[in-house]
C-alpha cells in the first residue's frame, strides 16, 4: 500500500474559474438540483495512431473523494465580490453526490467514445470538469506514447528517463505512473517508485566519470559499489577507444574475481547504430556475450524503429524527453460536453453543433460496447448506444458508418461487452482500483489482442466506432431541429 499521492495538497481550487461562475449561476437561478449528463471523450489519436490508452482514473477517484472547500477557499472567493453568499455557504459543506461511469485504466480506446460519463447535479458536474480533464488528458497521453515506444522496441525493455525534461513535478511523477501502464519497465523518477511502486532505475551520469582522474577508475569504483547491477556509461570520452576497453578491463579485474558479470554498457551519444555494432563485436570477443548494450539520447518510437532497421545491436532503451512530454504531439485533447439533462424524471438529449463536423457531439445518456470475435477474441468494433439499449450477441448485429450510412457491416459470431463500469453511485465510490501492476498487465493483454493493422505506426486501420441506429436517429433529429431553429431555411 503506497501513501496517498494527494496527501496534504490543496487541489479543490484547481479548476477553471468559469466552473465557479457557472456553478454560482446554476445555484442562483434555481438549477443547482438539476440532474445533468456529461461525457468526456477525445477526437483524435495522438501521432495519427490507431488507438490510445486511457489512464489516470485512480487519481480522479482520489480527487473526488477528497473534494472539499476550506475556509480560506471560501474567503478567497468571497473577495472576488461576484459570488452569492448562498453559493459560498453551499461550497462550505460540498460533497460530490453524483454517479460516474468510466472505462478502466489501461484499456485501448478510440475517438468519439465516452471515456467517462458523469450523471450529477449541475453544480457537482461542473466543478469536477477541469480536474477530470487534466488528469485523464495527461496520463492517457503519456501511457499512449509509452505504449508506442514499447511496441517499437519489439520486446526490448524501455526505461523512462524523462524527469528532468518534464513539464514540472507532477508531469514527472504521474508521467512515470502512466508510462508504466503503457509498458515501460521502470522510471528514473524515484518518487514515482515511492508513491506508486514503479521500479526506480538508474546507474551513472557523465559527471560520475568526470569526477575521477581516469575513466577506468570511475568504472572500477562503480563496479566495487554495485557489483550485482553494474552498467557503465561508455561515451564520456570515446566509446571504441576507451569506453569499451575500460569496461572490459573492469569486468576482468574487478567483477569476475568476485564471481560477478558486467551487466551492461550504455551509449548516450554518437552514431548509436554503428557504435552498438562495434561494441557488440568487442564485448563478444572479450567473452561478454551476456553484457547488454543500452541506448539513450532523445529516442522515440520512430528513432528506435530506424535503429533496429539498421541492425543496431541494442538490448534496451532509456527514453526521456520525447516520452515524458509526448514531444511529437503533446496534447491529448479530451473534452467534457453536456449530453443530456433530466426534467421531471425524463432524460432530454442535448447536442452541440458546429461548422466543424468532428465537433458535433453525440447526444443523450449513453453506453459504450465493444464487440469481440468469439474465435480470436480480437475486438471487431465499438458501438455507442443509448443507455437503455442492450446489444444482443445471440444474433447478427449490423453496424454502419455515421456519415456514409450505406457502408454497413453485419457482425456474426461475436460477444458484446459494456466498456464502462460504475465508479461512483450517489457520491459513494463503488470501484476497487486494481494495483498498478494489474493495470499494466491488463493494458498489455488488451493491446496484444488488437488486430495488427490497428497497431501500425503508419496509416493504421481506422477502427470502427459506430452509433446505434437509435442514437444516430436522435442525433439527426437534433441536428435538424437546431439547424433551422432561429428562422434559417434549408437550402432548396
PyMOL commands that set and color helices and strands:
alter all, ss='L'
color gray80, all
select helices_A, chain A and resi 17-28+46-48+57-66+71-78+85-92+122-127+129-152+163-165+169-182+190-196+206-210+215-225+239-258+272-285+301-309+321-324+357-359+436-448+452-455+469-483
alter helices_A, ss='H'
color red, helices_A
select strands_A, chain A and resi 35-41+52-53+99-103+108-109+116-121+157-160+186-187+231-233+264-267+292-295+316-319+335-343+346-349+366-373+379-386+397-400+408-411+414-418+420-425+428-429+464-467
alter strands_A, ss='S'
color yellow, strands_A
deselect
rebuild
show_as cartoon
